[in-house]
Amino acid sequence: MKRKVIIASIGAAVALGGAYVGGTWYAGRAAQDTMQKQHEWLASLPYFIVKNREYHRGWFTSTETATLQVNPDYYRFFLEREGEPLPVFELKYVQHITHGPLPLLTQFNLHPYKAVVDTEFQFSPDTQKFLSRFFGEQKPIQVENRIGFSDDGVMNIKVPSFEYEEAISGVKAKWQGLTATLDYGGDFNSIKLNALAPGLSGDAKDKGSFSFKNLSAALDHKRGTTGIMIGSSSVQLEQLNLNLSEGQPLKLQLDKLAYNGLISEKGEFIDGLARFTLDKLQLDNKPYGPAEMVATASHLHGPTLAKLSDELTRLQKQKLTRDQFTDAVVKLAKTEGMPLLTNDPRLAIQSFNVKLPDGAIRFSAEVGLKGFVAADIDKPVDLVNKLDARADFNVPRKVIETVASWQARNMFGGSDSGISNDDLDYLVGQFVEGQINRLAEQKLIRVDGDLLSADARLSQGTFTLNGNKVPLPWNQPATTDETAAEH
């Protein structure tokens, strides 16, 4: 009886082992298909050019090696010099793929995955030598990709912390690292990102210092029915400090700078919202803030946006000169972008509010098209008649004087000019006062004590400024000379 039990146990173990080995082979083949899809997605991005790629599949593990080049079109405008070769930025990486169904078994993790991929970046000797000054023997970046059986997965990214110091120059730096988690769906049709960099500080002897604290980013997007990725995104910075003591001294501190964005879908139309906020800005011991700006875009034709995005990516991956790329973009806008204009789009800065030591600035504006047709593009008057726009602002008089004084001091001030700042401020004050009075007499602005304001509106071909109708050029009565010429 015991012999039968032992034989049965051995048979079961052999069967399980065979099933696992077979499952590993199957998972390895499926993982290769998934890695091919992920490679094609990476290659489809306009940011990179894939120079080469090799894939070697084994039974339990596989290896993928690839070299990426940053697309030169993204830095050509900044680094290209006539007669000089354009620098090339390349990155080689090796991906070590452990096949499922239990790729983390050696780590006592029984969670099933199709594969787990560890990415190793290989830098040039000079780059590696430079990075070693900061990271030592640590890998500058670590990436682990856990791929599920539905091609969804979780990618964990880590940049380790370091402390750096140069005794001779007195340069010090402390980097507290970065961690990020990217959850993605099959075919990258949904993406969730959370990233955090706790801080970076640097100090250069007798020159200044720099630091930031708690920089975080979040993204939650999924592909909509129009092909556009919709959802929310945010970036937050708790604090930024900059103190320059060399040359023109500067002391700056930002507190709680944030961006929040939302892209939504209504049928085949896309709406977008972006909100920027700042709790406080301390500039040379003067407080500014809080500040907020809210911008929106509404009723944008989603299928057109998706098509333009695909075509722009295609153009960016072609080797075009600057002029050729510009001509191609203009042609693309004319041939494919027209539905963006013919579907009553609207853009707006809903609010822009900044509190300053001398008061507050408030501004808002929006512009939209109503009833636009493709033929209007060649008829400026008809185009203007389809515009619906407005703008208004409020600004303290003292703010205008302060900005003008800054400009005057930069242009005419200094120890070599022989003009004192007090004299410059007096002259600027007189000039600004004269300009304000002149604009008020022409009804271009309103003056209410120390507050300056204006509002403008364009609707159905009629333009009003501060409530006063202003004739447009084509609505002006013909002059005597023009009338005589017609006869």
Salt bridges, closest charged atoms under 4 A:
GLU54 OE1 - HIS56 NE2 3.62
GLU64 OE2 - ARG53 NE 2.44
ASP73 OD1 - ARG76 NE 3.26
GLU80 OE2 - ARG76 NH1 3.36
GLU80 OE1 - ARG322 NH2 3.77
GLU90 OE2 - LYS51 NZ 2.89
GLU120 OE1 - HIS96 NE2 3.09
GLU144 OE1 - ARG146 NE 2.79
ASP151 OD2 - LYS37 NZ 2.83
ASP151 OD1 - LYS114 NZ 2.78
GLU166 OE2 - ARG133 NH2 2.95
ASP187 OD1 - LYS37 NZ 3.06
GLU238 OE2 - LYS213 NZ 3.79
GLU268 OE2 - HIS301 NE2 3.56
ASP271 OD2 - LYS266 NZ 3.50
GLU292 OE2 - ARG275 NE 3.40
GLU311 OE1 - ARG314 NH2 2.86
GLU336 OE1 - LYS307 NZ 3.05
ASP344 OD2 - LYS370 NZ 3.59
GLU366 OE1 - ARG346 NE 2.73
GLU366 OE2 - ARG390 NE 2.86
ASP376 OD2 - LYS386 NZ 2.64
ASP388 OD2 - ARG346 NH2 3.06
ASP388 OD1 - ARG457 NH2 3.00
ASP392 OD2 - ARG390 NH1 3.19
ASP425 OD2 - ARG409 NH2 2.60
GLU433 OE1 - ARG397 NH1 2.81
ASP455 OD2 - ARG446 NH2 2.80
